[in-house]
Amino acid sequence: MVLDSSGGPSAASPRQRLQAQLQGQLPAQPELVLVTDLDGTLLAGPAPWRRWLYRWLALERHRVLHVFSTGRDLRSVAWVLAAEPELGLSAPHLVISDVGCTVACGLSLEPLPLAVDPIEARWRGLPERLLPQLA
């Protein structure tokens, strides 16, 4: 939560509220939003090509808002980031994982309440209501 100078909730913009939940800085005015899958996109191809792409993403981090969108869970994303350091794969700004059910900070891989809480609220009780209809 963003607080004003008196310690109370502020009228922060959605971007400011999101930034407050992230460990890293979002680009101030991104020129490009690049959403990539991991398997078959960032993890495919010859090592020299991947090294060049990863280096470009790191150099352009201030201009390119990079988002991983993957069916993998956050633990698997953490494994990928740990497995690719020799090629230079850096954490993205954001991660959409678990087939779209989780939105997390790219650096910490901690879910972002601003994005995740509304998703969870919509699902609360839904499986119990749907299960009898599927039987």
QUINORHU-V327285 format. One record per residue. N is the residue number from 1. RES is the residue in one small letter. SS is DSSP state (2 for helix, 1 for strand, 0 for the rest). NEAR is the number of other C-alpha atoms within 8 Angstrom. D_LAST is the distance of its C-alpha to the last C-alpha in Angstrom with 1 decimal. Layout:
n=N res=RES ss=SS near=NEAR d_last=D_LAST
n=N res=RES ss=SS near=NEAR d_last=D_LAST
This chain:
n=1 res=m ss=0 near=6 d_last=42.2
n=2 res=v ss=0 near=9 d_last=45.4
n=3 res=l ss=1 near=9 d_last=48.1
n=4 res=d ss=0 near=8 d_last=51.2
n=5 res=s ss=0 near=5 d_last=54.7
n=6 res=s ss=0 near=5 d_last=54.3
n=7 res=g ss=0 near=6 d_last=51.2
n=8 res=g ss=0 near=7 d_last=48.8
n=9 res=p ss=1 near=8 d_last=46.0
n=10 res=s ss=0 near=7 d_last=47.5
n=11 res=a ss=0 near=4 d_last=46.7
n=12 res=a ss=0 near=8 d_last=45.9
n=13 res=s ss=0 near=6 d_last=44.5
n=14 res=p ss=2 near=6 d_last=41.0
n=15 res=r ss=2 near=7 d_last=42.8
n=16 res=q ss=2 near=9 d_last=44.9
n=17 res=r ss=2 near=12 d_last=41.9
n=18 res=l ss=2 near=10 d_last=40.1
n=19 res=q ss=2 near=10 d_last=43.4
n=20 res=a ss=2 near=9 d_last=43.7
n=21 res=q ss=0 near=11 d_last=40.5
n=22 res=l ss=0 near=10 d_last=41.7
n=23 res=q ss=0 near=8 d_last=44.2
n=24 res=g ss=0 near=7 d_last=45.7
n=25 res=q ss=0 near=7 d_last=47.2
n=26 res=l ss=0 near=8 d_last=45.5
n=27 res=p ss=0 near=10 d_last=47.9
n=28 res=a ss=0 near=6 d_last=49.9
n=29 res=q ss=0 near=5 d_last=49.6
n=30 res=p ss=0 near=10 d_last=47.6
n=31 res=e ss=0 near=6 d_last=48.8
n=32 res=l ss=1 near=7 d_last=45.7
n=33 res=v ss=1 near=9 d_last=42.1
n=34 res=l ss=1 near=8 d_last=41.0
n=35 res=v ss=1 near=8 d_last=37.3
n=36 res=t ss=1 near=10 d_last=36.9
n=37 res=d ss=0 near=10 d_last=34.2
n=38 res=l ss=2 near=10 d_last=35.3
n=39 res=d ss=2 near=7 d_last=34.4
n=40 res=g ss=2 near=7 d_last=36.3
n=41 res=t ss=2 near=8 d_last=38.2
n=42 res=l ss=2 near=9 d_last=40.0
n=43 res=l ss=0 near=8 d_last=39.8
n=44 res=a ss=0 near=8 d_last=40.7
n=45 res=g ss=0 near=6 d_last=44.2
n=46 res=p ss=0 near=6 d_last=47.5
n=47 res=a ss=2 near=7 d_last=48.6
n=48 res=p ss=2 near=6 d_last=51.6
n=49 res=w ss=2 near=8 d_last=49.4
n=50 res=r ss=2 near=13 d_last=46.8
n=51 res=r ss=2 near=11 d_last=49.8
n=52 res=w ss=2 near=8 d_last=51.2
n=53 res=l ss=2 near=8 d_last=48.0
n=54 res=y ss=2 near=12 d_last=47.4
n=55 res=r ss=2 near=10 d_last=51.0
n=56 res=w ss=2 near=8 d_last=50.7
n=57 res=l ss=2 near=11 d_last=47.6
n=58 res=a ss=2 near=8 d_last=49.5
n=59 res=l ss=2 near=7 d_last=52.7
n=60 res=e ss=0 near=8 d_last=50.9
n=61 res=r ss=0 near=10 d_last=48.7
n=62 res=h ss=0 near=10 d_last=50.7
n=63 res=r ss=0 near=11 d_last=50.0
n=64 res=v ss=1 near=13 d_last=46.6
n=65 res=l ss=1 near=14 d_last=43.4
n=66 res=h ss=1 near=13 d_last=41.4
n=67 res=v ss=1 near=14 d_last=37.6
n=68 res=f ss=1 near=13 d_last=35.5
n=69 res=s ss=1 near=13 d_last=32.0
n=70 res=t ss=0 near=13 d_last=29.9
n=71 res=g ss=0 near=8 d_last=26.5
n=72 res=r ss=0 near=9 d_last=28.3
n=73 res=d ss=0 near=9 d_last=28.1
n=74 res=l ss=2 near=9 d_last=31.3
n=75 res=r ss=2 near=6 d_last=32.4
n=76 res=s ss=2 near=8 d_last=32.4
n=77 res=v ss=2 near=9 d_last=34.4
n=78 res=a ss=2 near=9 d_last=36.9
n=79 res=w ss=2 near=8 d_last=37.3
n=80 res=v ss=2 near=8 d_last=38.0
n=81 res=l ss=2 near=11 d_last=40.6
n=82 res=a ss=2 near=7 d_last=42.2
n=83 res=a ss=2 near=7 d_last=42.4
n=84 res=e ss=0 near=9 d_last=44.1
n=85 res=p ss=2 near=9 d_last=47.1
n=86 res=e ss=2 near=6 d_last=49.7
n=87 res=l ss=2 near=9 d_last=48.7
n=88 res=g ss=0 near=9 d_last=48.6
n=89 res=l ss=0 near=11 d_last=45.0
n=90 res=s ss=0 near=9 d_last=45.0
n=91 res=a ss=0 near=7 d_last=42.2
n=92 res=p ss=0 near=11 d_last=41.0
n=93 res=h ss=0 near=13 d_last=41.2
n=94 res=l ss=1 near=12 d_last=37.5
n=95 res=v ss=1 near=15 d_last=34.4
n=96 res=i ss=1 near=14 d_last=31.0
n=97 res=s ss=1 near=16 d_last=28.7
n=98 res=d ss=2 near=11 d_last=25.1
n=99 res=v ss=2 near=10 d_last=24.2
n=100 res=g ss=2 near=10 d_last=25.7
n=101 res=c ss=0 near=9 d_last=24.3
n=102 res=t ss=1 near=12 d_last=27.7
n=103 res=v ss=1 near=13 d_last=31.2
n=104 res=a ss=1 near=13 d_last=34.0
n=105 res=c ss=1 near=15 d_last=37.8
n=106 res=g ss=0 near=12 d_last=39.0
n=107 res=l ss=0 near=11 d_last=41.7
n=108 res=s ss=0 near=7 d_last=40.0
n=109 res=l ss=0 near=10 d_last=36.3
n=110 res=e ss=0 near=7 d_last=35.6
n=111 res=p ss=1 near=9 d_last=32.8
n=112 res=l ss=0 near=12 d_last=34.3
n=113 res=p ss=2 near=7 d_last=33.2
n=114 res=l ss=2 near=9 d_last=34.4
n=115 res=a ss=2 near=9 d_last=31.7
n=116 res=v ss=2 near=12 d_last=29.0
n=117 res=d ss=2 near=8 d_last=28.9
n=118 res=p ss=2 near=8 d_last=27.8
n=119 res=i ss=2 near=9 d_last=24.9
n=120 res=e ss=2 near=8 d_last=23.7
n=121 res=a ss=2 near=7 d_last=24.3
n=122 res=r ss=2 near=7 d_last=22.0
n=123 res=w ss=2 near=8 d_last=19.1
n=124 res=r ss=0 near=7 d_last=19.8
n=125 res=g ss=0 near=6 d_last=16.9
n=126 res=l ss=2 near=8 d_last=14.8
n=127 res=p ss=2 near=8 d_last=12.3
n=128 res=e ss=2 near=7 d_last=11.7
n=129 res=r ss=2 near=8 d_last=11.5
n=130 res=l ss=2 near=8 d_last=9.1
n=131 res=l ss=2 near=8 d_last=6.5
n=132 res=p ss=2 near=7 d_last=5.3
n=133 res=q ss=2 near=6 d_last=5.6
n=134 res=l ss=2 near=5 d_last=3.8
n=135 res=a ss=0 near=4 d_last=0.0
